[in-house]
Amino acid sequence: MSHRISKINELIKQQVSEIISRELNIKPGVFLTIAKVDTAKDLRYTKIFVSVFPEKEAEYALKTLEKEIYNIQGILNKKLHLKIIPKIEFVMDTTEVEADEIEKILKEINSQ
């Protein structure tokens, strides 16, 4: 990944985090975190990986983000000073869940 793309990823991560915390009305007790941002080399698309706590609210959080995606995109377009503004897509980050499953399997193997 080029240095430019990684800087753009970090900028998008900061801006979208700020937009989500200030502009979205998420029900109390649900915490949304941006885990990773992955922008295409041509800057046309970016995937924003979000993690949700508690995990059972993941579907609610993703639906809320999808419902507000045009609002979030519009605010992001105004904040970024780029020639090409990437189209955002929200994706659920399942790294933590998968890590827990692997850890359980390893514990089970070690106990045998």
N, CA, C and O atoms as a DFTB+ gen file, in Angstrom:
448 C
 N C O
     1  1       0.853      -1.177       0.000
     2  2       0.000       0.000       0.000
     3  2       0.893       1.232       0.000
     4  3       1.865       1.306       0.752
     5  1       0.562       2.179      -0.834
     6  2       1.374       3.383      -0.917
     7  2       1.162       4.269       0.306
     8  3       0.162       4.167       1.016
     9  1       2.124       5.123       0.517
    10  2       2.064       6.040       1.660
    11  2       0.854       6.981       1.527
    12  3       0.206       7.316       2.518
    13  1       0.566       7.392       0.309
    14  2      -0.570       8.292       0.065
    15  2      -1.892       7.636       0.448
    16  3      -2.726       8.258       1.106
    17  1      -2.087       6.391       0.042
    18  2      -3.330       5.671       0.350
    19  2      -3.463       5.490       1.853
    20  3      -4.554       5.658       2.397
    21  1      -2.373       5.149       2.535
    22  2      -2.463       4.956       3.988
    23  2      -2.805       6.260       4.697
    24  3      -3.526       6.243       5.695
    25  1      -2.305       7.387       4.204
    26  2      -2.664       8.689       4.788
    27  2      -4.139       9.012       4.539
    28  3      -4.823       9.541       5.415
    29  1      -4.617       8.689       3.343
    30  2      -6.032       8.916       3.016
    31  2      -6.915       8.016       3.878
    32  3      -7.955       8.456       4.368
    33  1      -6.509       6.757       4.067
    34  2      -7.264       5.841       4.929
    35  2      -7.381       6.398       6.343
    36  3      -8.458       6.367       6.938
    37  1      -6.292       6.899       6.872
    38  2      -6.297       7.454       8.230
    39  2      -7.185       8.701       8.305
    40  3      -7.919       8.887       9.276
    41  1      -7.117       9.544       7.289
    42  2      -7.950      10.752       7.247
    43  2      -9.434      10.385       7.193
    44  3     -10.245      10.968       7.912
    45  1      -9.785       9.428       6.351
    46  2     -11.184       8.991       6.247
    47  2     -11.636       8.386       7.574
    48  3     -12.755       8.639       8.020
    49  1     -10.785       7.598       8.200
    50  2     -11.115       6.977       9.483
    51  2     -11.421       8.039      10.536
    52  3     -12.408       7.929      11.263
    53  1     -10.582       9.058      10.619
    54  2     -10.800      10.138      11.592
    55  2     -12.091      10.889      11.308
    56  3     -12.882      11.138      12.218
    57  1     -12.304      11.248      10.058
    58  2     -13.469      12.051       9.703
    59  2     -14.771      11.280       9.890
    60  3     -15.740      11.823      10.420
    61  1     -14.803      10.024       9.462
    62  2     -16.029       9.234       9.591
    63  2     -16.316       8.952      11.066
    64  3     -17.477       8.953      11.477
    65  1     -15.281       8.713      11.860
    66  2     -15.478       8.518      13.306
    67  2     -16.137       9.746      13.921
    68  3     -17.063       9.635      14.723
    69  1     -15.653      10.894      13.540
    70  2     -16.215      12.150      14.046
    71  2     -17.658      12.335      13.582
    72  3     -18.515      12.740      14.368
    73  1     -17.928      12.043      12.324
    74  2     -19.281      12.173      11.785
    75  2     -20.240      11.239      12.522
    76  3     -21.340      11.643      12.900
    77  1     -19.823       9.994      12.724
    78  2     -20.679       9.016      13.402
    79  2     -20.978       9.460      14.828
    80  3     -22.118       9.365      15.283
    81  1     -19.962       9.942      15.534
    82  2     -20.180      10.334      16.933
    83  2     -21.027      11.600      17.060
    84  3     -21.751      11.756      18.043
    85  1     -20.950      12.497      16.093
    86  2     -21.685      13.762      16.198
    87  2     -23.039      13.770      15.508
    88  3     -23.982      14.395      15.993
    89  1     -23.139      13.081      14.385
    90  2     -24.323      13.201      13.540
    91  2     -25.327      12.063      13.658
    92  3     -26.514      12.257      13.393
    93  1     -24.865      10.868      14.055
    94  2     -25.764       9.720      14.100
    95  2     -26.397       9.561      15.468
    96  3     -25.744       9.740      16.497
    97  1     -27.668       9.223      15.466
    98  2     -28.367       8.911      16.705
    99  2     -28.424       7.404      16.849
   100  3     -29.300       6.741      16.295
   101  1     -27.480       6.880      17.598
   102  2     -27.425       5.445      17.842
   103  2     -27.953       5.207      19.239
   104  3     -27.648       5.965      20.159
   105  1     -28.748       4.152      19.405
   106  2     -29.381       3.920      20.699
   107  2     -28.334       3.739      21.797
   108  3     -27.237       3.242      21.543
   109  1     -28.679       4.142      23.006
   110  2     -27.741       4.063      24.130
   111  2     -27.262       2.633      24.377
   112  3     -28.017       1.671      24.233
   113  1     -26.009       2.524      24.746
   114  2     -25.443       1.215      25.042
   115  2     -24.819       0.515      23.854
   116  3     -24.244      -0.563      24.004
   117  1     -24.921       1.112      22.668
   118  2     -24.319       0.531      21.470
   119  2     -23.095       1.372      21.112
   120  3     -23.189       2.589      20.954
   121  1     -21.959       0.714      20.986
   122  2     -20.715       1.405      20.679
   123  2     -20.202       0.960      19.317
   124  3     -20.008      -0.229      19.066
   125  1     -19.988       1.934      18.449
   126  2     -19.496       1.706      17.096
   127  2     -18.043       2.170      17.026
   128  3     -17.717       3.278      17.451
   129  1     -17.186       1.325      16.494
   130  2     -15.787       1.680      16.329
   131  2     -15.364       1.367      14.908
   132  3     -15.709       0.321      14.360
   133  1     -14.617       2.281      14.321
   134  2     -14.084       2.015      12.991
   135  2     -12.764       1.266      13.183
   136  3     -11.797       1.806      13.720
   137  1     -12.748       0.017      12.734
   138  2     -11.583      -0.838      12.921
   139  2     -10.526      -0.597      11.842
   140  3      -9.326      -0.592      12.117
   141  1     -10.992      -0.399      10.621
   142  2     -10.054      -0.301       9.500
   143  2     -10.736       0.384       8.327
   144  3     -11.952       0.295       8.158
   145  1      -9.942       1.061       7.530
   146  2     -10.435       1.677       6.297
   147  2      -9.546       1.181       5.173
   148  3      -8.320       1.203       5.280
   149  1     -10.174       0.732       4.096
   150  2      -9.436       0.201       2.957
   151  2      -9.905       0.917       1.691
   152  3     -11.013       0.683       1.209
   153  1      -9.055       1.785       1.162
   154  2      -9.397       2.585      -0.013
   155  2      -8.720       1.998      -1.246
   156  3      -7.561       1.588      -1.199
   157  1      -9.460       1.966      -2.347
   158  2      -8.916       1.468      -3.614
   159  2      -7.812       2.402      -4.109
   160  3      -7.798       3.590      -3.786
   161  1      -6.898       1.857      -4.888
   162  2      -5.770       2.646      -5.398
   163  2      -6.216       3.828      -6.250
   164  3      -5.564       4.872      -6.263
   165  1      -7.339       3.658      -6.967
   166  2      -7.830       4.747      -7.828
   167  2      -8.731       5.731      -7.072
   168  3      -9.278       6.655      -7.674
   169  1      -8.889       5.538      -5.756
   170  2      -9.669       6.409      -4.868
   171  2     -11.158       6.452      -5.186
   172  3     -11.848       7.373      -4.752
   173  1     -11.660       5.493      -5.921
   174  2     -13.080       5.503      -6.266
   175  2     -13.952       4.918      -5.155
   176  3     -15.084       5.359      -4.959
   177  1     -13.431       3.931      -4.430
   178  2     -14.217       3.253      -3.394
   179  2     -13.390       3.091      -2.126
   180  3     -12.165       2.975      -2.169
   181  1     -14.090       3.085      -0.999
   182  2     -13.434       2.777       0.267
   183  2     -14.361       1.927       1.116
   184  3     -15.552       2.215       1.239
   185  1     -13.801       0.876       1.700
   186  2     -14.551       0.023       2.621
   187  2     -14.180       0.448       4.034
   188  3     -13.005       0.562       4.384
   189  1     -15.207       0.676       4.828
   190  2     -15.001       1.061       6.219
   191  2     -15.471      -0.109       7.074
   192  3     -16.657      -0.437       7.103
   193  1     -14.526      -0.731       7.768
   194  2     -14.821      -1.883       8.617
   195  2     -15.167      -1.383      10.012
   196  3     -14.367      -0.702      10.653
   197  1     -16.368      -1.725      10.480
   198  2     -16.820      -1.276      11.795
   199  2     -16.995      -2.476      12.720
   200  3     -17.401      -3.562      12.307
   201  1     -16.673      -2.235      13.988
   202  2     -16.956      -3.250      15.002
   203  2     -17.999      -2.668      15.943
   204  3     -18.031      -1.463      16.193
   205  1     -18.841      -3.534      16.454
   206  2     -19.971      -3.107      17.273
   207  2     -19.943      -3.849      18.599
   208  3     -19.705      -5.056      18.654
   209  1     -20.190      -3.104      19.654
   210  2     -20.347      -3.710      20.981
   211  2     -21.647      -3.226      21.567
   212  3     -21.880      -2.017      21.547
   213  1     -22.493      -4.051      22.077
   214  2     -22.425      -5.507      22.120
   215  2     -22.647      -6.105      20.732
   216  3     -23.298      -5.511      19.873
   217  1     -22.095      -7.277      20.544
   218  2     -22.101      -7.944      19.245
   219  2     -23.506      -8.213      18.718
   220  3     -23.722      -8.228      17.506
   221  1     -24.465      -8.428      19.624
   222  2     -25.839      -8.737      19.191
   223  2     -26.510      -7.547      18.516
   224  3     -27.544      -7.711      17.867
   225  1     -25.937      -6.348      18.659
   226  2     -26.496      -5.141      18.029
   227  2     -25.846      -4.845      16.673
   228  3     -26.083      -3.783      16.098
   229  1     -25.044      -5.754      16.167
   230  2     -24.319      -5.522      14.914
   231  2     -25.267      -5.271      13.742
   232  3     -25.022      -4.382      12.927
   233  1     -26.333      -6.040      13.654
   234  2     -27.284      -5.872      12.549
   235  2     -27.959      -4.499      12.617
   236  3     -28.114      -3.823      11.600
   237  1     -28.356      -4.097      13.830
   238  2     -28.969      -2.779      14.018
   239  2     -27.999      -1.674      13.583
   240  3     -28.384      -0.746      12.870
   241  1     -26.745      -1.782      14.015
   242  2     -25.750      -0.755      13.710
   243  2     -25.496      -0.660      12.212
   244  3     -25.416       0.439      11.662
   245  1     -25.369      -1.799      11.555
   246  2     -25.114      -1.802      10.114
   247  2     -26.299      -1.228       9.340
   248  3     -26.109      -0.496       8.369
   249  1     -27.525      -1.557       9.767
   250  2     -28.716      -0.997       9.113
   251  2     -28.772       0.520       9.309
   252  3     -29.129       1.252       8.386
   253  1     -28.421       0.987      10.498
   254  2     -28.413       2.423      10.769
   255  2     -27.391       3.134       9.883
   256  3     -27.682       4.189       9.320
   257  1     -26.204       2.560       9.760
   258  2     -25.168       3.146       8.908
   259  2     -25.601       3.160       7.446
   260  3     -25.383       4.147       6.743
   261  1     -26.209       2.080       6.988
   262  2     -26.668       2.015       5.597
   263  2     -27.776       3.033       5.330
   264  3     -27.845       3.619       4.250
   265  1     -28.642       3.236       6.324
   266  2     -29.726       4.204       6.176
   267  2     -29.174       5.633       6.095
   268  3     -29.728       6.481       5.396
   269  1     -28.095       5.884       6.804
   270  2     -27.506       7.223       6.871
   271  2     -26.309       7.407       5.946
   272  3     -25.613       8.417       6.042
   273  1     -26.055       6.457       5.056
   274  2     -24.833       6.495       4.253
   275  2     -24.746       7.740       3.366
   276  3     -23.656       8.279       3.176
   277  1     -25.869       8.202       2.823
   278  2     -25.830       9.382       1.947
   279  2     -25.535      10.639       2.754
   280  3     -24.832      11.533       2.282
   281  1     -26.065      10.710       3.956
   282  2     -25.773      11.830       4.836
   283  2     -24.291      11.831       5.220
   284  3     -23.626      12.866       5.162
   285  1     -23.783      10.662       5.611
   286  2     -22.375      10.535       5.988
   287  2     -21.470      10.867       4.798
   288  3     -20.477      11.580       4.944
   289  1     -21.823      10.345       3.628
   290  2     -21.034      10.609       2.416
   291  2     -21.007      12.096       2.100
   292  3     -19.959      12.639       1.751
   293  1     -22.152      12.758       2.222
   294  2     -22.222      14.191       1.936
   295  2     -21.351      15.012       2.873
   296  3     -20.637      15.912       2.430
   297  1     -21.404      14.712       4.149
   298  2     -20.577      15.435       5.129
   299  2     -19.104      15.156       4.860
   300  3     -18.277      16.065       4.920
   301  1     -18.776      13.909       4.566
   302  2     -17.386      13.546       4.272
   303  2     -16.882      14.278       3.035
   304  3     -15.741      14.740       3.011
   305  1     -17.711      14.386       2.019
   306  2     -17.327      15.095       0.792
   307  2     -16.962      16.544       1.077
   308  3     -16.033      17.083       0.476
   309  1     -17.693      17.177       1.994
   310  2     -17.407      18.576       2.338
   311  2     -16.122      18.711       3.146
   312  3     -15.423      19.718       3.032
   313  1     -15.804      17.710       3.960
   314  2     -14.638      17.792       4.835
   315  2     -13.329      17.435       4.141
   316  3     -12.280      17.993       4.463
   317  1     -13.389      16.505       3.191
   318  2     -12.166      16.082       2.506
   319  2     -11.841      17.041       1.366
   320  3     -12.721      17.482       0.627
   321  1     -10.596      17.341       1.249
   322  2     -10.153      18.231       0.176
   323  2      -9.356      17.413      -0.839
   324  3      -8.149      17.585      -1.009
   325  1     -10.088      16.516      -1.506
   326  2      -9.491      15.646      -2.500
   327  2     -10.175      15.864      -3.838
   328  3     -11.349      16.229      -3.903
   329  1      -9.422      15.635      -4.900
   330  2      -9.992      15.761      -6.239
   331  2     -11.053      14.695      -6.466
   332  3     -12.133      14.985      -6.980
   333  1     -10.743      13.461      -6.081
   334  2     -11.687      12.352      -6.196
   335  2     -12.069      11.924      -4.783
   336  3     -11.205      11.582      -3.974
   337  1     -13.368      11.945      -4.492
   338  2     -13.858      11.516      -3.182
   339  2     -14.357      10.077      -3.318
   340  3     -15.247       9.801      -4.122
   341  1     -13.789       9.168      -2.541
   342  2     -14.218       7.765      -2.663
   343  2     -15.635       7.539      -2.154
   344  3     -16.077       8.167      -1.192
   345  1     -16.332       6.633      -2.818
   346  2     -17.669       6.225      -2.392
   347  2     -17.493       5.234      -1.246
   348  3     -16.751       4.259      -1.372
   349  1     -18.177       5.485      -0.127
   350  2     -17.973       4.651       1.053
   351  2     -18.934       3.471       1.093
   352  3     -20.051       3.524       0.579
   353  1     -18.455       2.406       1.723
   354  2     -19.251       1.201       1.952
   355  2     -18.898       0.705       3.353
   356  3     -17.721       0.603       3.700
   357  1     -19.913       0.398       4.154
   358  2     -19.680      -0.099       5.502
   359  2     -19.717      -1.619       5.499
   360  3     -20.592      -2.234       4.890
   361  1     -18.746      -2.216       6.194
   362  2     -18.623      -3.664       6.284
   363  2     -18.395      -3.999       7.753
   364  3     -17.661      -3.301       8.453
   365  1     -19.034      -5.077       8.213
   366  2     -18.861      -5.503       9.602
   367  2     -17.491      -6.154       9.763
   368  3     -17.119      -7.033       8.985
   369  1     -16.745      -5.721      10.772
   370  2     -15.439      -6.291      11.073
   371  2     -15.640      -7.496      11.985
   372  3     -16.122      -7.360      13.109
   373  1     -15.273      -8.656      11.501
   374  2     -15.488      -9.888      12.261
   375  2     -14.183     -10.460      12.802
   376  3     -14.157     -11.611      13.237
   377  1     -13.121      -9.700      12.788
   378  2     -11.815     -10.180      13.224
   379  2     -11.838     -10.671      14.664
   380  3     -11.294     -11.730      14.975
   381  1     -12.465      -9.902      15.535
   382  2     -12.492     -10.258      16.952
   383  2     -13.280     -11.550      17.198
   384  3     -12.866     -12.391      17.995
   385  1     -14.399     -11.701      16.519
   386  2     -15.219     -12.905      16.662
   387  2     -14.446     -14.122      16.174
   388  3     -14.448     -15.167      16.824
   389  1     -13.790     -13.985      15.034
   390  2     -13.008     -15.090      14.486
   391  2     -11.835     -15.433      15.399
   392  3     -11.510     -16.608      15.570
   393  1     -11.201     -14.429      15.982
   394  2     -10.092     -14.670      16.908
   395  2     -10.577     -15.429      18.142
   396  3      -9.885     -16.323      18.627
   397  1     -11.756     -15.082      18.652
   398  2     -12.321     -15.799      19.800
   399  2     -12.578     -17.266      19.462
   400  3     -12.293     -18.150      20.270
   401  1     -13.113     -17.523      18.274
   402  2     -13.383     -18.894      17.856
   403  2     -12.094     -19.708      17.741
   404  3     -12.042     -20.864      18.161
   405  1     -11.064     -19.097      17.171
   406  2      -9.771     -19.775      17.037
   407  2      -9.180     -20.065      18.417
   408  3      -8.631     -21.140      18.654
   409  1      -9.300     -19.096      19.317
   410  2      -8.783     -19.281      20.673
   411  2      -9.495     -20.428      21.385
   412  3      -8.855     -21.215      22.081
   413  1     -10.809     -20.529      21.219
   414  2     -11.569     -21.634      21.826
   415  2     -11.114     -22.977      21.267
   416  3     -10.949     -23.940      22.016
   417  1     -10.912     -23.044      19.960
   418  2     -10.457     -24.281      19.328
   419  2      -9.070     -24.671      19.842
   420  3      -8.818     -25.843      20.124
   421  1      -8.174     -23.693      19.964
   422  2      -6.822     -23.972      20.459
   423  2      -6.850     -24.461      21.907
   424  3      -6.106     -25.373      22.268
   425  1      -7.705     -23.859      22.738
   426  2      -7.834     -24.305      24.128
   427  2      -8.352     -25.730      24.176
   428  3      -7.894     -26.535      24.988
   429  1      -9.310     -26.047      23.306
   430  2      -9.883     -27.388      23.250
   431  2      -8.817     -28.412      22.836
   432  3      -8.749     -29.505      23.398
   433  1      -8.001     -28.054      21.865
   434  2      -6.926     -28.943      21.413
   435  2      -5.901     -29.160      22.522
   436  3      -5.446     -30.283      22.735
   437  1      -5.539     -28.096      23.225
   438  2      -4.543     -28.192      24.304
   439  2      -5.041     -29.009      25.480
   440  3      -4.245     -29.649      26.167
   441  1      -6.351     -28.998      25.727
   442  2      -6.901     -29.733      26.855
   443  2      -7.026     -31.238      26.583
   444  3      -7.262     -32.019      27.505
   445  1      -6.869     -31.634      25.341
   446  2      -7.005     -33.050      24.984
   447  2      -5.742     -33.812      25.183
   448  3      -5.700     -35.015      24.926
